[in-house]
Amino acid sequence: MADLLSSGALLATVLSLFYTLWYPEIKSALDTYKVKDHVEDSEGDINALNGIIRRRVLPLLVASLAVALALIPDASRSMAQSWSAFHAVNWTYDGVATLYMLIVAMMVALVIHVLNLYMDCRELLKKLRHG
């Protein structure tokens, strides 16, 4: 389990780094691009937002989803074992398993957050295209 914790923490760190680098650009695009009177006037914003979706949001979403999906099976198995052990007389605390489950929970939260960012970007793109 310690190897899984190390691997999960490393992957979470890498994804957090990319999130930290890319989030300001994504948020700026969501805050800056506004619907204009004529769709033709939004062409530059549409192209820029498409680029942010393809080069920032989607890679972050796919990577965080892949990491979360890779970590979930062992976390669920560990959670089931912990639940069974909790009801046993000789239950002991396992800090490594607890930290691993915390990393998995953080990865799931990141997936949900980035998915919301993706949906916000798609909604703004739709508005920009249709005025």
N, C-alpha and C positions, 0 to 999 in steps of 0.2 A: 504494500500500500504506500510505502514511503516513496518508491519510484514513481507511482502514479501522481502523488502529491507534487513531487518535483517537476514532473512533466506538465501537469496541469497548471502549476504556478508559472512556469516558464512561458507557456502558450498564452496564459492570461496576461502576463506582463507585456509580451509582444503585441497582443491585440490592444491593450491599454495604451501602449505607445502610439500605435497608429491612430487610435481614437483621439488621443490628445493632440496629435498633429493635424488631423483632418476635421475634427469637429468645428473649430472656428470658421473654417472655409464653408462647411455645409450650413452652419447657422447663419453666417453672413449672407449666403445666397438666399436662404429662406426669408431673411429680413429685408434684403435689398431689392430683389426683383419684384416689381409690381406690375399689375395688369395695366396696359396702356389702352388708349382710345382705339388704336388700330393694331390689328394683329401683326401687320408688317413691321411696326415699330418695336415689337417684342422679339424679333428674330435673333438678335444678339443674346438676349437673356435666355431664350429657349436653347440656343446652342451651348451657352455656358452651363446652364442647369443640366442639360443632357450629359455634358462632360463630367460634372460633379457626381451625377448619379452613377455613370459608368466607371469613373476612375476612383471614386471615394466611397460612396454609400454601398454600392453592390459588393465590391470586394470585402468591405468590412462586415457586411451582413453575411455573406457566404462563409467567410473565415470564422466568424464568431459562432455561426450556426453549426459548422463542421466540428469545431472544438467542443461546443456544448453537447452535441450528439455523441461525440466520441467519449465524453466523460460520464454521461448520464447512466449507462448500464452498470458501471462499477459503483457509482454513487447509490443507485437504487438497491443494488445487492448489499452494500454496506449498511444502508438505512434499514433494510429488512433484518439483517443480522443484529443491528443495534436494538431494534424494536423487540426482537425475541430475547436478547440478552437482558434488556431492561426489566423484563418481567421475571427473569430468573433470579435466584437468590444470590448468585455470585457475579453480579453485574459490575464491570469496571469501565471507567471512562477511557475512551480511545481518542486522544487529541489529534492524531494523524487523520483518522477517519472523519472527525468533525471538521477539521480544516479543509479536507478534500471536498466534503459536502458544501462547505461555505464557498469554495472556489466554483463549484458547479452552479450554485445558486447565483453567484455574481455573473457567471457566463450567461445563464438564462436571462438575467436582468439586462445584460448588454444586448442580447439578441432582441429582446422585446423593445428596448430603446432604439436600436438601430432600425428595426422594422418600422417603428413609428416615424423615424426620420425619413425612411424610404417612402412611406405612404404620404408624408407631408410634401416631399419633393415631387412625387407623382401628381398630387392634387394641384400643386402650384403650376406644374408643367401643363396640366390640362387647362387651367385657367388662362395661362399665357397663350396657349394655342387657340383658344376659343373666345378670347376677349372678355 
